[in-house]
Amino acid sequence: MLNKKTVWEEAQRSMGEEIETLFDRLIFDNHDSSSSQMLLLIAHQVREEYYRLEKRFNIQFNGNCLYALSHYLIHRSRQAQSTINNEKARQLEDFLVQKFPLLYRFCEAILGALTLKLDIEPQRIDLLLLVLWFHKNGAISQQQVTRAIILAHGYATASSIANVANRLLKSQLFESFDMPLDVTPEAIANQVMAYIESHALASGLIILVDMGSLNAIHRHFNRRLSTPMAIINNVSTGMAMYVGERILQGVMLEDIVREIGDDLAVEHQLYYPQTDKPRAILTTCATGLGAAANLSALLKASIPEALGIDIVACDVETLADPRDGSRC
């Protein structure tokens, strides 16, 4: 008896062949010259949306896939509603969502944008065909990297740090969210959740925040998080560079979080003002300040002024108590 995996592989092969035949017919059996201008327009829209979404989903396709999609959209603009069985379509959709979550979300995003631009009413069958077609034709999921965002209070604090880090790393790695001073943790959490829902986060998410109070935002996330997430406070440009370099090196999120505390330990040095203390000779005498003054006068007369040495007469009591400098 065939197991579920074997049944799926056979069904996938069969559907892939049928879909490939469909796209071949759409491409090679279309001899309508009036469609050429429409094809150019749609192909431009397809490429534009693909390039917009490529980095976001880390997926690559060959040019034939985009060309075939353009032909399919021309065909769809002329067709009525599909008569496919809704229950079977729903079952297949549920399976594809679990089997190819990243590819499914990409196809969902690109179809949503294109059908809106081209004024085509989207149908469930469009999404199912596209997922199966792209998968059969070697959709390449690029190496999944950990994503990172910077949250900070102020007009442009987060965006400034992200901009500097991205330029130095030569990669648009960090997203930034500049927060008003009176923003609530719940509002911040909603923005983060919107980011999570619209981006491919297979390898996790690192959130760098400027104050410890933002650590509490995780309490406002719903429980549907499907990816690991780390929140690190006291963000700085140096921290962003540290995290960004390790993400680009392929270091796992857990390792970055474990090592950052030791590698970015707070360093401090205390510097005192560097003032040149005057060179001086103190004269004193147990018999009183008068004798000390006479001795001071003799030294001043004998020491060249070029040496820059001050001669100061002090009584014994002043030297015994340095806090009292009134008599020196």
C-alpha positions in Angstrom: 0.0 0.0 0.0 1.4 3.4 -1.0 2.3 5.8 1.8 1.2 9.4 1.8 4.6 10.6 0.7 4.6 8.4 -2.4 1.0 9.4 -3.2 1.9 13.0 -3.0 5.0 12.6 -5.1 3.0 10.9 -7.8 0.2 13.5 -7.7 2.8 16.3 -7.8 4.5 14.7 -10.8 1.2 14.3 -12.6 -0.1 17.8 -11.9 3.3 19.3 -12.8 3.1 17.6 -16.2 -0.4 18.9 -16.8 0.5 22.4 -15.8 3.6 22.4 -18.0 1.5 21.3 -20.9 -1.0 24.1 -20.2 1.8 26.8 -20.1 3.4 25.4 -23.3 0.0 25.8 -25.0 -0.4 29.3 -23.7 3.0 30.3 -25.0 3.3 28.4 -28.3 -0.3 28.2 -29.5 -0.9 31.9 -29.2 -0.7 33.5 -32.6 -2.8 36.6 -32.0 -0.6 39.5 -33.0 -2.9 41.9 -31.1 -1.6 40.3 -27.9 2.0 41.3 -28.4 1.6 44.8 -27.0 -0.4 43.5 -24.1 2.3 40.9 -23.5 5.0 43.5 -23.3 3.0 45.5 -20.8 2.2 42.6 -18.6 5.8 41.2 -18.8 7.0 44.6 -17.6 4.6 44.5 -14.7 5.6 40.9 -13.8 9.3 41.8 -13.8 8.7 44.9 -11.7 6.8 43.0 -9.0 9.3 40.1 -9.1 12.3 42.4 -8.5 10.4 44.2 -5.7 9.6 40.9 -3.9 12.8 38.9 -4.7 14.9 40.2 -1.8 12.0 40.2 0.6 11.3 36.4 0.1 14.9 35.3 -0.9 13.6 33.4 -3.9 15.0 33.2 -7.5 13.3 32.1 -10.7 14.6 31.7 -14.2 13.3 34.1 -16.9 11.1 31.4 -18.5 8.9 31.3 -15.4 8.3 35.1 -15.5 7.6 34.9 -19.3 5.1 32.0 -18.8 3.4 34.0 -16.0 2.9 36.9 -18.3 1.2 34.6 -20.9 -1.0 33.1 -18.2 -2.2 36.5 -17.0 -3.1 37.5 -20.6 -5.2 34.3 -20.8 -6.8 34.9 -17.4 -7.9 38.4 -18.3 -10.1 36.9 -21.0 -11.6 34.0 -18.9 -14.6 33.6 -16.7 -14.7 32.1 -13.3 -13.1 28.6 -12.8 -15.4 25.6 -12.3 -12.9 23.7 -10.1 -14.3 21.8 -7.1 -13.9 24.2 -4.2 -13.4 21.5 -1.6 -10.6 19.8 -3.6 -9.0 23.2 -4.2 -9.1 24.0 -0.5 -7.5 20.7 0.4 -4.7 21.3 -2.2 -4.3 24.8 -0.9 -3.9 23.6 2.7 -1.3 21.1 1.6 0.7 23.6 -0.4 0.7 26.1 2.4 2.4 23.5 4.7 4.6 22.0 2.0 5.9 25.2 0.4 5.2 28.1 2.9 7.7 30.5 1.5 6.9 29.9 -2.1 3.2 30.0 -1.4 3.5 33.4 0.3 5.6 34.7 -2.6 3.0 33.6 -5.2 0.3 35.1 -3.1 2.1 38.4 -2.9 3.0 38.6 -6.6 -0.5 37.5 -7.7 -2.2 40.0 -5.4 -0.1 42.9 -6.7 -0.5 41.9 -10.4 -4.2 41.2 -10.4 -4.8 44.6 -8.7 -2.6 46.4 -11.3 -4.1 44.5 -14.3 -7.7 44.6 -13.0 -8.1 40.8 -12.9 -10.3 39.2 -10.3 -8.0 36.7 -8.5 -9.1 33.1 -8.1 -7.9 30.3 -5.9 -6.8 28.2 -8.9 -4.4 31.0 -10.0 -2.4 30.6 -6.8 -2.4 26.8 -6.8 -1.2 26.7 -10.5 1.5 29.2 -9.9 2.9 27.5 -6.8 3.0 24.1 -8.6 4.5 25.7 -11.7 7.2 27.6 -10.0 8.2 24.6 -7.9 8.4 22.3 -10.9 10.5 24.7 -12.8 13.2 25.0 -10.1 12.2 27.9 -7.9 15.4 28.5 -5.9 15.0 29.4 -2.3 18.2 31.3 -1.5 20.0 30.8 1.8 17.7 31.9 4.5 19.3 34.5 6.8 18.2 35.9 10.1 16.4 39.1 9.7 17.0 42.2 11.9 15.1 45.3 12.8 16.0 48.3 15.0 13.4 49.9 17.3 14.3 53.2 18.9 12.6 56.3 20.3 13.1 59.6 18.6 12.6 61.2 15.2 15.4 59.3 13.3 17.4 57.3 15.8 16.6 53.9 14.5 16.7 54.8 10.8 20.1 56.6 11.3 21.7 53.6 12.9 20.2 51.2 10.3 21.4 53.5 7.5 25.0 53.6 8.7 25.1 49.8 9.4 23.6 48.9 6.0 26.0 51.2 4.1 29.0 49.8 6.0 27.9 46.2 5.5 26.9 46.9 1.9 23.7 45.1 2.4 20.1 46.2 3.1 20.0 44.0 6.2 18.3 46.2 8.8 14.8 47.6 8.8 14.1 50.5 11.2 11.2 51.7 13.1 11.4 55.2 14.6 9.1 55.5 17.6 7.4 58.5 19.2 8.4 59.0 22.8 4.8 58.3 24.0 4.2 55.2 21.9 2.8 52.1 23.8 4.4 48.7 23.7 1.2 47.3 22.2 1.5 49.7 19.2 5.1 48.7 18.7 4.2 45.0 18.9 1.6 45.5 16.2 4.2 47.0 13.8 6.6 44.1 14.5 3.8 41.6 13.9 2.9 43.3 10.6 6.6 43.0 9.6 6.7 39.3 10.6 3.6 38.5 8.6 4.9 40.1 5.4 8.5 38.8 5.4 10.1 35.4 5.1 11.6 34.7 8.5 12.6 31.1 8.3 15.8 31.6 10.3 14.5 34.0 12.9 14.3 37.6 13.8 16.6 39.8 15.9 15.1 43.0 17.3 17.6 45.6 18.6 15.9 48.2 20.9 17.2 51.3 22.5 15.7 50.9 26.0 14.9 48.0 28.3 11.2 49.0 28.4 10.9 47.7 24.8 11.8 44.3 26.0 8.2 44.0 27.2 6.8 44.2 23.6 6.9 40.4 23.3 4.1 40.2 25.8 1.8 41.8 23.2 2.6 39.4 20.4 0.0 36.8 19.6 0.9 33.2 20.1 1.1 32.4 16.4 4.8 33.2 16.1 6.3 30.6 13.8 10.0 31.7 14.0 12.6 32.2 16.8 12.9 35.8 17.9 15.5 37.6 20.1 15.2 41.1 21.6 18.4 42.9 22.6 18.5 46.3 24.3 21.0 49.2 24.3 21.3 49.3 20.5 24.1 51.3 19.0 25.9 51.5 15.7 28.6 49.1 17.0 26.0 46.6 18.1 24.2 46.8 14.7 27.5 46.2 13.0 28.3 43.2 15.3 24.9 41.6 14.7 24.9 42.4 10.9 28.4 40.9 10.3 27.4 37.7 12.0 24.1 37.4 10.2 26.0 37.8 6.8 28.5 35.1 8.0 25.6 32.7 8.5 25.9 32.5 12.3 22.7 31.1 13.9 20.5 33.4 15.9 21.0 31.4 19.1 24.8 31.8 18.8 24.6 35.5 18.1 22.5 36.1 21.2 24.7 33.9 23.4 28.0 35.6 22.4 26.9 39.2 22.1 27.0 39.8 25.9 30.6 38.7 26.2 31.8 40.2 22.9 30.2 43.6 23.5 31.0 44.0 27.2 30.9 47.6 28.3 34.3 49.2 28.1 35.1 52.3 30.0 38.1 54.5 30.8 38.2 57.6 33.0 40.3 60.5 31.9 41.3 63.4 34.2 42.2 66.8 32.8 45.8 67.0 31.7 47.0 70.4 33.2 50.6 71.4 33.5 51.3 72.0 37.2 53.7 74.9 37.8 57.2 74.1 39.0 57.8 75.7 42.4 60.1 75.7 45.4 58.6 76.3 48.8 60.6 78.0 51.5 59.7 77.8 55.1 61.3 78.3 58.5 60.2 77.3 62.1 61.0 80.9 63.3 58.2 82.4 61.1 57.1 83.5 57.7 59.7 86.4 57.7 62.7 84.1 57.5 60.9 82.1 54.8 60.4 85.2 52.8 64.0 86.3 53.1 65.1 82.8 51.9 62.6 83.0 49.1 64.1 86.4 48.0 67.7 84.9 48.0 66.6 82.0 45.8 64.7 84.2 43.3 67.9 86.3 42.9 70.0 83.2 42.3 67.7 81.1 40.0 67.5 82.2 36.3 64.0 83.3 35.3 64.3 81.2 32.1 63.8 78.1 34.2 60.3 79.2 35.1 60.4 78.2 38.7 58.2 79.9 41.2 59.6 80.6 44.7 56.9 80.5 47.3 57.3 81.3 51.0 55.1 79.4 53.4 54.9 79.1 57.1 55.2 75.7 58.9 51.6 75.5 59.9 50.4 75.8 56.3 52.6 73.0 55.2 51.3 70.9 58.1 47.7 71.5 57.0 47.6 71.7 53.1 43.9 72.4 53.2 44.7 76.0 54.4 46.5 77.8 51.6 45.7 81.3 52.8 49.1 81.9 54.3 51.2 80.5 51.5 
